[in-house]
Every structure is written in structure tokens, then in C-alpha cells.
Amino acid sequence: MDVFFSSLLLSVVFVLLLLRYSIRFGLVDHPGGRKQHSSPTPTVGGLAMFIAVMLALYLGDAYNEDNILLVKCAGLLVVLGVLDDRHDLPVGMRMMAQVFLVLVVIIGADGAITHLGALFGGKDIHLGLLAIPFTVVAFVGSINAMNMIDGADGMAGKMSLITTLGSAVIFYLSGAAELMPLSWAMLGALLGFLIFNMRLFVQRAWVFMGDAGSMWVGLVLGWFMLQITRGAVSAEPALVLWLFGIPLIDTLVVMLRRAKHRRSPFHADRTHIHYLLAHMGLPTKRNVWVLSLVQLILVTIGVIFYLTQAPAWLVFWSFALLVVFYYFLFHNARTGDRRKNTAGLGPGLDDRRQHTGGRR
């Protein structure tokens, strides 16, 4: 718990400190175009959270070899995100950097996903030579799913907080004590950030997470999901689908829609779940709270599946049905308005511009 309180306090302190220097370093998201916020907003939340987690682990003497490697790679993602927030890096450059850093984590920590469980009720599906490629795709998907869901004040922060909380519960119940310090540090940092981001006591967010935040947080969440499939936990790999919840469902369906219309997976549009709910008339603040409640329910189901040792086929196919249900639930969304909102956006624009404030 000391790590939690240290991280919470440090997160608040560094958000306040970095707010003073955000303009000087160009870490500000300005309104305009399809961005919905009305005032220039600093994008230093992700950097503040990273510093908080890094120092909290150090002060709590909670580093091990895996944590050190993970924090180093997360730090490089923070640098990449800061550069992206300032200079709008090409999608290809970001993806190559993500793949490289994910490979470093996987190989350095010997952390590949080696099996998928008995998804069809028969034998366990072993990945063999596909283990590392599959794990890379899973990690990069985690990074970009968190990046894409960051579309309204408090959205990415709350999604990450709930997923981390569910993971921490499973780590605690399974006796994986070595994973608890990082979980506590993440919970504290995210809560500290949300104080300034989720419009709880103020009319607008004081700070955004930015790419510098969403990418490294996505990496750590991917690491948590990996640990759930191995070691002391050794849960069914399909369980991570429920724990990741809304960000994963939204990303999968958005990618399907874009592929259906022969658009780039990174082409910006208004088919994300927070856009669709806003289109239905749900105010932004209520939109975020509704999705957070749904995320909490999904993560709770995941924890229940773990406690009851539900078979892999049940865990996986029930989630697949949920994705199909969501796809058809919003299948008749007003595509005309989506075309209007994306008119004039060339293929060079992607979801990156959305989650730094452009989606608001």
C-alpha cells in the first residue's frame, strides 16, 4: 500500500509541476478542426504518471529484473509519445518502434504467450513457432487499443484503472506477490491523473494523457494480461479478453468496420463507441461513466470466470458473442453523419489525432 500512496502523491505533484512547463515544451493540444475541447490543454498526464510509477517503485524497493526491463521500454514509449504529441509522427514509424520495444520486453523477460487454451472444447491449442509473433500482435494491439479509446475526458484513465484493479485482484488471489507493487503503483498514478482529467469537480479536463501516456499504459496493461496467463496465476488466456473489456471490443469492431469500407485501420472516423453514444444524445460526462460501469461489469465477469475456473471455450465464445452483439447493436448507426465528420480527412490522419484531444 505504501507504493500506492507514493504513486498517487507523486502523480498529483508531477501533473502540477509539468502543467507549468507544458507550453514551454510544446506539450499542449490546441482546439480546432474536429477537436471538441475549447481551450488549449496540456498533454503531460502520461509523462507525470510514468515518473510517479518509476519513483514509487524505487522508493518502495520494488524493482526486479522484469520490472526494470518493462519500465525502460515504457520510458522509451513515453519519449516516442512526447515526440508524437509535438510532431505528429507517421503511423509506420510509431508501429515499428512499438514492435521493437515489445520484442525487447517479450524476449528479455521470456514472456511469450505459448498456448490459447481449449477454445473448441478439445485439446489445448499450442502456438509453437507462432508464440512470439502472436504475443507481439497482442501487445501492440493492447497499446493501440488504449490509444484509440482515449476519446473523452477520463475515458482511457478509467478503463485502465478498472483493468488494473481487476488484474490486481487476480494477482492477489493467486498469490502472485511479485506483481502487486507494479499494480499498486499503476492504480495510484492513474487515480492521481484522473483527479485532473475526469471533470469530477471542474467543467473541463486540466490535462490530457496524450500519446505519451496511452502508449506506455497500454504496454503495462499488456504485461499484466501476459502475467495472468503464466506463473502463479496461469489462468486461461481467453480471460484477458474480459479484463481488457471495452477498449478491446471497441478496437476490434472499429477495425472490422474500416476493413468493410476498405479504409486504413488508422483512418480517423466517428465509429468509436464514445462517438456513437454521443451521437445518441448522451452527454460526454455521462457517456464516460456509463462505459466505465460496463467496463467494471466486464472485468468483474472476468474475475468470476477465474474464481470458478471456467473452461476456455466458455470464456472465449461468450466474449465473441458479446463482440458480435455490440457490432450489430450499432450496425445501423448514422453513416451519413460519420461521412460528413470525416470529409476532408485524408488517409494520413489517424486515431492519434483523436486521442490527444481531437476526438473531444
SVG drawing of the C-alpha trace seen along z (x, -y; Angstrom):
<svg xmlns="http://www.w3.org/2000/svg" viewBox="-30 -28 47 61">
<polyline fill="none" stroke="black" stroke-width="0.4" points="0.0,0.0 3.0,-2.4 3.7,-2.1 0.1,-3.1 0.1,-6.2 3.6,-7.2 2.5,-6.9 -0.8,-8.8 1.0,-11.7 3.8,-11.8 1.3,-11.7 -0.5,-14.7 2.7,-16.6 4.2,-15.9 1.0,-16.8 1.0,-20.2 4.7,-20.7 4.6,-19.7 1.5,-21.9 3.7,-24.9 6.2,-23.9 3.8,-22.3 3.6,-25.5 7.4,-25.9 8.0,-22.4 5.1,-22.5 3.1,-19.7 -0.3,-21.4 -3.2,-20.2 -4.9,-23.1 -8.5,-23.2 -9.5,-23.3 -10.7,-21.0 -12.6,-18.1 -11.3,-18.5 -14.1,-19.1 -12.3,-20.8 -12.5,-24.6 -9.2,-25.6 -5.6,-24.7 -4.9,-21.7 -1.6,-20.3 -0.8,-16.7 1.6,-16.0 -0.6,-13.5 1.1,-10.4 4.6,-11.7 3.6,-12.6 2.1,-9.1 5.2,-7.4 7.5,-9.4 5.2,-8.7 5.3,-4.9 9.0,-4.8 9.8,-6.7 7.2,-4.9 8.7,-1.5 12.2,-2.9 11.1,-4.3 9.3,-1.1 12.3,1.0 10.0,3.0 12.1,3.3 13.0,6.7 14.6,7.7 11.3,7.8 10.1,4.5 13.4,2.8 13.1,4.0 9.4,3.1 10.0,-0.4 12.9,-1.0 10.8,-0.1 7.8,-2.1 10.1,-5.1 11.1,-4.8 7.4,-4.7 6.9,-7.9 9.7,-9.6 8.1,-8.3 4.7,-9.6 6.1,-13.1 7.6,-13.4 4.3,-12.2 2.3,-14.7 4.6,-17.5 5.4,-16.5 2.6,-14.0 5.0,-11.1 4.0,-8.9 2.0,-5.8 4.6,-3.5 7.3,-4.9 5.2,-4.6 4.3,-1.0 7.9,0.0 9.1,-1.5 6.2,0.3 7.0,3.6 10.7,3.3 10.1,2.4 7.5,5.1 10.0,7.6 12.6,6.4 10.1,7.0 9.0,10.4 12.5,11.8 14.1,10.1 11.5,11.3 10.9,14.7 7.2,13.7 5.6,15.1 2.1,16.5 2.6,20.2 -1.0,21.5 -4.6,20.4 -6.4,23.0 -9.0,25.5 -11.1,23.0 -13.0,25.7 -13.5,27.9 -10.8,30.4 -7.1,30.2 -5.2,27.1 -4.1,25.1 -0.3,24.6 1.2,21.8 4.7,23.3 6.7,21.1 3.8,18.6 4.2,17.8 6.4,14.7 4.6,13.3 1.2,13.8 2.4,12.1 3.8,9.2 0.4,8.7 -1.3,8.9 1.0,6.3 0.8,3.9 -2.9,4.4 -3.0,3.5 -1.0,0.3 -3.2,-0.9 -6.5,0.2 -5.8,-2.1 -4.6,-4.8 -7.9,-4.6 -10.2,-4.5 -8.8,-7.8 -11.7,-9.8 -13.3,-11.7 -12.1,-13.2 -11.5,-10.4 -12.1,-7.6 -8.7,-6.0 -7.8,-6.6 -10.9,-4.9 -10.7,-2.0 -7.0,-1.5 -7.8,-1.9 -10.6,0.8 -8.5,3.2 -5.6,2.8 -7.8,3.2 -9.2,6.5 -5.7,7.7 -4.6,6.8 -7.4,8.8 -6.4,11.9 -2.7,11.4 -3.7,11.2 -6.0,14.2 -3.4,16.3 -0.6,15.4 1.5,13.6 3.0,11.2 5.8,10.1 3.2,8.5 1.4,6.4 3.9,3.5 3.6,2.5 -0.2,2.9 -0.4,0.6 1.9,-1.9 -0.3,-1.9 -3.5,-2.3 -2.0,-5.3 -0.7,-7.0 -4.0,-6.6 -6.0,-8.0 -3.7,-11.0 -4.1,-11.7 -7.9,-11.3 -8.2,-14.0 -7.2,-16.5 -8.8,-14.7 -12.2,-13.4 -14.3,-16.6 -15.4,-15.4 -15.2,-18.9 -14.4,-21.0 -16.1,-21.8 -13.2,-20.7 -10.1,-18.5 -7.0,-20.3 -4.7,-17.8 -4.8,-15.1 -3.0,-11.7 -1.6,-12.2 0.2,-9.6 3.0,-9.8 0.5,-8.2 -1.8,-6.0 1.1,-4.0 3.1,-3.2 -0.1,-2.5 -1.1,-0.1 2.2,1.7 1.9,2.2 -1.6,3.5 -0.4,5.9 2.2,7.0 -0.5,7.6 -2.5,9.6 0.5,11.7 1.2,12.4 -2.3,13.7 -1.6,16.5 1.5,17.7 3.4,18.3 1.4,18.3 -1.8,17.2 -1.8,19.5 -5.4,18.6 -7.0,19.4 -5.6,16.9 -9.1,16.1 -9.7,14.5 -7.7,11.4 -10.3,10.6 -12.8,9.8 -10.2,8.0 -9.3,5.7 -13.0,5.2 -14.3,2.1 -11.0,0.9 -10.6,4.3 -14.2,4.6 -14.2,1.1 -11.0,1.6 -12.0,4.9 -15.3,3.6 -13.8,0.3 -11.2,2.3 -13.9,4.5 -16.0,1.5 -13.0,-0.2 -12.0,3.0 -15.5,3.5 -15.4,0.0 -11.8,0.6 -10.3,-2.1 -7.0,-2.1 -7.3,-0.7 -5.8,-4.0 -8.0,-6.3 -9.9,-8.6 -13.6,-8.4 -16.5,-8.6 -17.3,-4.9 -15.8,-4.6 -18.2,-3.7 -17.9,-7.1 -18.8,-8.8 -21.8,-6.6 -23.2,-7.2 -22.6,-11.0 -24.5,-10.8 -27.4,-9.2 -27.5,-12.3 -25.6,-11.1 -23.5,-13.9 -19.8,-13.3 -19.5,-13.1 -22.4,-10.6 -21.1,-8.7 -17.8,-8.1 -19.5,-7.0 -21.8,-4.6 -18.9,-3.0 -16.9,-2.8 -19.7,-0.9 -19.9,1.5 -16.1,2.0 -16.4,2.7 -19.1,5.3 -16.9,7.0 -13.9,7.1 -15.9,8.5 -17.2,11.3 -13.5,12.0 -12.6,12.3 -15.6,14.6 -14.5,16.8 -11.1,17.0 -12.5,17.9 -14.8,20.5 -12.1,21.9 -14.5,21.6 -13.4,23.6 -11.6,21.8 -14.3,22.4 -16.9,20.7 -14.7,17.7 -13.7,17.2 -17.0,17.8 -19.1,15.8 -16.8,12.9 -17.0,13.5 -20.8,13.3 -20.5,10.1 -18.4,8.6 -21.0,9.7 -23.8,8.3 -22.1,4.9 -21.3,4.9 -25.0,5.3 -26.2,3.1 -24.7,0.1 -24.8,1.6 -27.4,-1.0 -25.5,-4.0 -26.0,-7.1 -23.2,-6.6 -24.2,-9.8 -23.1,-11.8 -19.9,-9.7 -19.1,-10.5 -19.8,-14.2 -17.5,-14.2 -14.6,-12.5 -15.0,-14.5 -11.7,-16.2 -9.7,-13.9 -7.0,-12.3 -5.6,-8.8 -2.6,-10.5 -4.8,-11.4 -5.3,-8.7 -6.7,-7.9 -3.7,-9.6 -5.3,-13.0 -8.4,-11.8 -6.9,-10.6 -4.8,-13.7 -8.0,-15.7 -9.1,-15.7 -12.0,-13.3 -13.5,-15.6"/>
</svg>
